[in-house]
């Protein structure tokens, strides 16, 4: 198994080994540029921000809207790529900025969304791994992060842009501790990669025969919950899975306890959502659900709004061990995605 772990460390899927170093490097190299983008948006009088992507590269932008809504008066929306096109927002135009994320830079849905935004004379900003990609070449501006950390680095871009805009707009007292905390995260992420290996293995052993996982999260953890509930557990473990807002579980889904005792992954923050999510946890425990709990209370020195960064590595270690225990030894192999089956178009590489 250790040989498989060494192979996994080299895979694109398993980003935990590089998260600390790559986040530190990226913030050092691009942090000032991202902050200057926020200043430019304020000076230019940008009227609307759109966060656009698909799958993993959609939910890592969710936090951009969350933070702009919470700390600024700048309107924003987060859309999946084709929904962005189909809605065709009336506000989309020269005073709009559109952030579009795609690790490959060749995701069919998001390439189409980029071209739609360009056609409406919006300012497009591509968040891609390599600048010399289809989206990197066609966007009006490109931020290339040169890392397999396809969730955490675009997430950091969304955070720093939104928080810096808020700081410039007058919310310095609220957001400066979060910005400092963001720059302090690499040391914690490096420690987590080492410390979470064995606890995750033990959990994966307990759940190695489970065929369905319900993942629940709320507040700032909503995006991370979606990522693992759908784009990791189903995609990489190839089991049944579902994600829902933890607060919504009480509005219907809880009735399944009459006949089912599922495995449930609960992400619990230390923000305002905590009391309700804890009630959901108690409800699940009372009905004998098998629970995997990931709790920000285990990290008392970290700002509650940085939760998506902090719970990423424990969840990913669990996913890696779980895949290996199911006989999936090539973590980058896909059955359908990346094979030209699901994506169409010249230069399209994904899905």
VORONU-754819 format. One record per residue (C-alpha): residue number from 1; residue in one letter; x negated, y, z. Coordinates in Angstrom, 3 decimals, always signed. Example, Ala and Ser with C-alpha at 12.3 -4.5 7.8 and 13.67 -1.06 7.14 Angstrom:
num;residuo;east;north;up
1;a;-12.300;-4.500;+7.800
2;s;-13.670;-1.060;+7.140
END
This chain:
num;residuo;east;north;up
1;x;+0.000;+0.000;+0.000
2;x;-2.861;+2.400;+0.706
3;x;-4.044;+1.945;-2.872
4;x;-0.590;+2.930;-4.063
5;x;-0.687;+5.999;-1.829
6;x;-4.012;+7.019;-3.355
7;x;-2.435;+6.650;-6.797
8;x;+0.602;+8.629;-5.633
9;x;-1.614;+11.492;-4.462
10;x;-2.783;+11.911;-8.064
11;x;+0.770;+11.958;-9.447
12;x;+2.648;+15.066;-10.528
13;x;+5.619;+14.202;-8.316
14;x;+3.677;+14.127;-5.053
15;x;+2.873;+17.791;-4.532
16;x;+2.296;+17.679;-0.761
17;x;-1.481;+17.053;-1.072
18;x;-2.006;+20.402;-2.825
19;x;+0.693;+22.624;-1.329
20;x;-1.452;+24.316;+1.311
21;x;-4.419;+25.043;-0.924
22;x;-2.398;+25.985;-3.988
23;x;-0.043;+28.280;-2.095
24;x;-3.005;+30.049;-0.498
25;x;-4.748;+30.453;-3.860
26;x;-1.614;+31.588;-5.640
27;x;-0.720;+34.242;-3.070
28;x;-4.280;+35.543;-3.151
29;x;-4.346;+35.718;-6.943
30;x;-0.796;+36.801;-7.724
31;x;+0.589;+38.285;-4.509
32;x;-0.206;+41.895;-5.424
33;x;+1.247;+41.450;-8.890
34;x;+4.526;+40.091;-7.501
35;x;+4.725;+42.954;-5.014
36;x;+4.102;+45.421;-7.828
37;x;+6.939;+43.808;-9.782
38;x;+9.254;+44.579;-6.865
39;x;+8.039;+48.184;-6.860
40;x;+8.557;+48.427;-10.610
41;x;+12.102;+47.077;-10.291
42;x;+12.903;+49.738;-7.708
43;x;+11.301;+52.576;-9.694
44;x;+12.928;+51.489;-12.953
45;x;+16.362;+51.374;-11.348
46;x;+17.052;+47.729;-12.150
47;x;+20.753;+47.137;-11.611
48;x;+20.964;+43.347;-11.500
49;x;+18.689;+40.353;-10.982
50;x;+19.489;+36.953;-12.469
51;x;+17.778;+33.794;-11.210
52;x;+18.086;+31.065;-13.847
53;x;+16.877;+27.480;-14.160
54;x;+17.905;+23.831;-14.208
55;x;+17.527;+21.054;-11.648
56;x;+14.600;+21.571;-9.312
57;x;+13.763;+24.808;-11.129
58;x;+17.209;+26.197;-10.400
59;x;+17.408;+25.545;-6.681
60;x;+13.966;+26.948;-5.931
61;x;+15.353;+30.303;-7.118
62;x;+18.435;+30.090;-4.899
63;x;+16.448;+31.729;-2.101
64;x;+15.830;+34.797;-4.246
65;x;+19.522;+35.613;-4.226
66;x;+19.859;+34.635;-0.563
67;x;+17.177;+37.109;+0.479
68;x;+18.260;+39.927;-1.838
69;x;+21.823;+39.600;-0.554
70;x;+20.702;+39.593;+3.047
71;x;+18.188;+42.434;+3.027
72;x;+18.907;+44.670;+0.007
73;x;+21.702;+46.370;-1.930
74;x;+20.419;+45.007;-5.255
75;x;+23.058;+42.695;-6.794
76;x;+21.866;+39.297;-8.003
77;x;+23.196;+35.957;-9.173
78;x;+21.718;+32.475;-9.438
79;x;+22.873;+30.374;-12.396
80;x;+22.091;+27.071;-14.008
81;x;+20.765;+27.815;-17.462
82;x;+23.715;+26.876;-19.650
83;x;+26.211;+28.365;-17.203
84;x;+24.300;+31.643;-17.513
85;x;+24.831;+31.556;-21.278
86;x;+28.463;+30.490;-21.142
87;x;+29.411;+33.127;-18.571
88;x;+27.569;+35.757;-20.607
89;x;+27.658;+38.335;-17.781
90;x;+28.768;+41.815;-18.840
91;x;+26.043;+43.318;-16.656
92;x;+23.314;+41.549;-18.651
93;x;+21.354;+44.194;-20.528
94;x;+18.397;+46.607;-20.440
95;x;+18.811;+47.271;-16.701
96;x;+18.802;+43.556;-15.874
97;x;+15.840;+41.417;-14.924
98;x;+16.069;+37.669;-15.504
99;x;+13.720;+35.284;-13.694
100;x;+13.661;+31.888;-15.439
101;x;+11.842;+28.891;-13.959
102;x;+10.604;+25.785;-15.780
103;x;+7.565;+23.726;-14.839
104;x;+7.046;+22.514;-18.403
105;x;+8.023;+25.796;-19.999
106;x;+9.962;+23.670;-22.473
107;x;+13.200;+22.795;-20.679
108;x;+15.985;+22.812;-23.278
109;x;+18.571;+24.552;-21.088
110;x;+16.240;+27.272;-19.845
111;x;+14.653;+27.990;-23.210
112;x;+18.181;+28.659;-24.480
113;x;+18.882;+30.908;-21.476
114;x;+15.651;+32.835;-22.076
115;x;+16.572;+33.466;-25.692
116;x;+20.059;+34.548;-24.638
117;x;+18.614;+37.061;-22.166
118;x;+16.098;+38.356;-24.720
119;x;+18.905;+38.838;-27.239
120;x;+20.672;+41.024;-24.676
121;x;+17.519;+43.163;-24.205
122;x;+17.076;+42.111;-20.575
123;x;+13.600;+42.020;-19.046
124;x;+12.717;+38.310;-18.909
125;x;+10.146;+36.849;-16.525
126;x;+9.150;+33.209;-17.046
127;x;+7.882;+31.234;-14.050
128;x;+5.972;+28.353;-15.631
129;x;+3.001;+26.143;-14.959
130;x;+1.086;+27.316;-18.032
131;x;+1.324;+30.629;-19.845
132;x;+0.749;+28.932;-23.204
133;x;+4.100;+27.161;-23.125
134;x;+7.195;+27.804;-25.176
135;x;+8.806;+29.967;-22.502
136;x;+5.489;+31.544;-21.547
137;x;+5.102;+32.789;-25.107
138;x;+8.684;+33.987;-25.588
139;x;+9.325;+35.756;-22.261
140;x;+8.575;+39.447;-21.967
141;x;+6.489;+38.670;-18.901
142;x;+5.043;+35.408;-17.585
143;x;+3.840;+34.255;-14.190
144;x;+1.859;+31.035;-14.610
145;x;+1.063;+29.232;-11.359
146;x;-1.299;+26.485;-12.651
147;x;-0.259;+23.870;-10.124
148;x;+1.923;+20.801;-9.821
149;x;+3.661;+22.559;-6.897
150;x;+6.696;+23.136;-9.092
151;x;+9.067;+23.822;-6.179
152;x;+6.996;+25.711;-3.637
153;x;+5.177;+28.205;-5.883
154;x;+8.261;+29.499;-7.762
155;x;+9.955;+29.584;-4.347
156;x;+7.099;+31.764;-3.083
157;x;+7.562;+34.096;-6.063
158;x;+11.259;+34.482;-5.298
159;x;+10.526;+35.091;-1.618
160;x;+7.776;+37.629;-2.074
161;x;+9.609;+39.583;-4.774
162;x;+12.845;+39.786;-2.776
163;x;+11.159;+40.568;+0.544
164;x;+8.896;+43.226;-0.942
165;x;+11.860;+44.873;-2.660
166;x;+13.644;+44.880;+0.699
167;x;+10.598;+46.357;+2.411
168;x;+10.384;+49.171;-0.126
169;x;+14.111;+49.791;+0.199
170;x;+13.759;+50.361;+3.945
171;x;+14.027;+46.946;+5.617
172;x;+10.363;+46.735;+6.642
173;x;+11.134;+45.909;+10.270
174;x;+13.172;+42.885;+9.260
175;x;+11.085;+41.477;+6.428
176;x;+7.459;+42.177;+7.280
177;x;+7.351;+39.310;+9.852
178;x;+8.656;+36.965;+7.140
179;x;+6.042;+38.166;+4.645
180;x;+3.271;+37.645;+7.205
181;x;+4.677;+34.208;+7.961
182;x;+4.669;+33.326;+4.267
183;x;+0.955;+34.101;+4.010
184;x;+0.303;+32.065;+7.172
185;x;+2.015;+28.922;+5.836
186;x;-0.907;+27.250;+3.995
187;x;-2.591;+26.139;+7.226
188;x;+0.624;+24.505;+8.449
189;x;+1.204;+22.769;+5.114
190;x;-2.294;+21.286;+5.177
191;x;-1.680;+19.919;+8.678
192;x;+1.708;+18.514;+7.713
193;x;+0.247;+16.524;+4.841
194;x;-1.903;+14.621;+7.333
195;x;+0.448;+14.484;+10.314
196;x;+3.664;+13.488;+8.517
197;x;+2.285;+10.474;+6.668
198;x;+2.860;+7.850;+9.360
199;x;+6.223;+9.109;+10.730
200;x;+7.553;+9.167;+7.161
201;x;+6.362;+5.618;+6.527
202;x;+8.214;+4.387;+9.610
203;x;+11.418;+6.118;+8.495
204;x;+11.092;+4.747;+4.975
205;x;+10.727;+1.225;+6.374
206;x;+13.966;+1.670;+8.322
207;x;+15.867;+2.830;+5.224
208;x;+14.131;+0.788;+2.510
209;x;+17.294;-1.177;+1.664
210;x;+19.663;+1.800;+1.665
211;x;+21.339;+2.428;-1.700
212;x;+23.045;+5.752;-1.037
213;x;+21.986;+8.919;+0.756
214;x;+24.211;+11.877;+1.548
215;x;+22.098;+14.997;+2.079
216;x;+23.568;+17.910;+4.022
217;x;+22.119;+21.398;+4.501
218;x;+23.287;+24.988;+4.881
219;x;+21.958;+28.547;+4.952
220;x;+18.345;+28.978;+3.799
221;x;+17.978;+25.186;+3.560
222;x;+20.753;+24.791;+0.983
223;x;+18.363;+24.750;-1.976
224;x;+15.973;+22.237;-0.408
225;x;+18.913;+19.995;+0.473
226;x;+20.109;+20.073;-3.125
227;x;+16.596;+19.316;-4.370
228;x;+16.256;+16.139;-2.344
229;x;+19.875;+15.049;-2.412
230;x;+20.000;+15.070;-6.201
231;x;+16.720;+15.793;-7.958
232;x;+14.538;+13.570;-5.735
233;x;+16.533;+10.766;-4.117
234;x;+18.507;+9.969;-7.270
235;x;+15.779;+10.785;-9.783
236;x;+12.789;+9.270;-8.028
237;x;+14.234;+6.543;-5.777
238;x;+16.879;+5.653;-8.400
239;x;+19.588;+5.146;-5.834
240;x;+22.976;+6.741;-5.371
241;x;+22.935;+10.140;-3.744
242;x;+24.947;+13.255;-3.153
243;x;+24.433;+16.698;-1.704
244;x;+26.899;+19.012;-0.015
245;x;+26.826;+22.094;+2.136
246;x;+26.806;+20.809;+5.700
247;x;+29.667;+23.055;+6.740
248;x;+31.824;+21.716;+3.906
249;x;+31.422;+18.132;+5.066
250;x;+34.191;+18.770;+7.601
251;x;+36.582;+19.784;+4.813
252;x;+37.455;+16.372;+3.431
253;x;+34.314;+14.231;+3.080
254;x;+34.336;+13.376;+6.792
255;x;+37.435;+11.238;+6.169
256;x;+35.220;+8.558;+4.612
257;x;+34.160;+7.596;+8.150
258;x;+37.408;+5.638;+8.323
259;x;+35.801;+2.950;+6.133
260;x;+32.154;+3.888;+5.459
261;x;+29.035;+4.243;+7.606
262;x;+26.581;+5.937;+5.225
263;x;+22.988;+7.043;+5.602
264;x;+22.869;+10.808;+5.945
265;x;+19.945;+13.213;+5.684
266;x;+20.570;+16.368;+7.719
267;x;+18.420;+19.464;+7.331
268;x;+18.903;+21.671;+10.387
269;x;+17.646;+25.237;+10.510
270;x;+17.045;+27.649;+13.367
271;x;+18.993;+30.412;+11.615
272;x;+22.652;+31.311;+12.122
273;x;+23.826;+28.090;+10.456
274;x;+22.439;+25.904;+13.252
275;x;+25.472;+25.657;+15.597
276;x;+27.811;+24.460;+12.841
277;x;+25.281;+22.008;+11.408
278;x;+24.701;+20.603;+14.897
279;x;+28.452;+20.021;+15.185
280;x;+28.316;+18.077;+11.922
281;x;+25.382;+16.072;+13.279
282;x;+27.350;+15.190;+16.395
283;x;+30.339;+14.179;+14.266
284;x;+28.202;+11.880;+12.108
285;x;+26.520;+10.312;+15.130
286;x;+29.872;+9.703;+16.811
287;x;+30.990;+7.720;+13.754
288;x;+27.844;+5.571;+13.613
289;x;+26.336;+7.068;+10.492
290;x;+22.632;+6.330;+10.037
291;x;+20.931;+9.701;+10.421
292;x;+17.642;+11.122;+9.207
293;x;+17.161;+14.485;+10.904
294;x;+14.748;+17.173;+9.701
295;x;+14.829;+20.008;+12.202
296;x;+13.202;+23.448;+12.102
297;x;+13.279;+23.430;+15.909
298;x;+10.159;+21.258;+15.642
299;x;+8.333;+24.362;+14.344
300;x;+9.113;+27.065;+16.933
301;x;+6.481;+29.515;+15.696
302;x;+7.801;+29.751;+12.139
303;x;+10.390;+32.308;+11.032
304;x;+13.786;+30.611;+10.453
305;x;+14.022;+31.916;+6.884
306;x;+10.833;+30.075;+5.896
307;x;+12.525;+26.736;+6.528
308;x;+12.450;+25.512;+2.883
309;x;+8.652;+25.643;+2.893
310;x;+8.337;+23.881;+6.229
311;x;+10.652;+20.897;+5.746
312;x;+9.408;+20.140;+2.225
313;x;+6.424;+17.932;+3.112
314;x;+8.184;+15.701;+5.678
315;x;+10.949;+15.057;+3.148
316;x;+8.515;+14.428;+0.331
317;x;+6.451;+11.945;+2.335
318;x;+9.687;+10.054;+3.056
319;x;+10.570;+10.058;-0.644
320;x;+7.122;+8.817;-1.692
321;x;+7.063;+5.960;+0.826
322;x;+10.657;+5.068;-0.084
323;x;+9.860;+4.894;-3.796
324;x;+6.818;+2.687;-3.225
325;x;+8.743;+0.350;-0.938
326;x;+11.327;-0.051;-3.719
327;x;+8.639;-1.126;-6.174
328;x;+8.440;+2.211;-8.027
329;x;+4.671;+2.506;-8.155
330;x;+4.342;+5.057;-10.972
331;x;+5.952;+8.146;-9.471
332;x;+5.760;+10.098;-12.717
333;x;+7.468;+7.490;-14.888
334;x;+11.047;+8.241;-15.987
335;x;+13.690;+6.053;-17.610
336;x;+15.372;+8.845;-19.606
337;x;+13.837;+12.224;-18.807
338;x;+10.920;+13.527;-20.845
339;x;+11.447;+10.927;-23.580
340;x;+13.335;+13.046;-26.088
341;x;+16.594;+11.348;-25.133
342;x;+18.198;+14.108;-23.049
343;x;+16.597;+17.182;-24.620
344;x;+16.980;+18.531;-28.140
345;x;+15.186;+21.248;-30.085
346;x;+11.842;+22.274;-31.550
347;x;+9.201;+22.426;-28.844
348;x;+11.564;+21.037;-26.170
349;x;+9.839;+18.660;-23.758
350;x;+12.415;+18.336;-20.946
351;x;+14.700;+16.816;-19.847
END
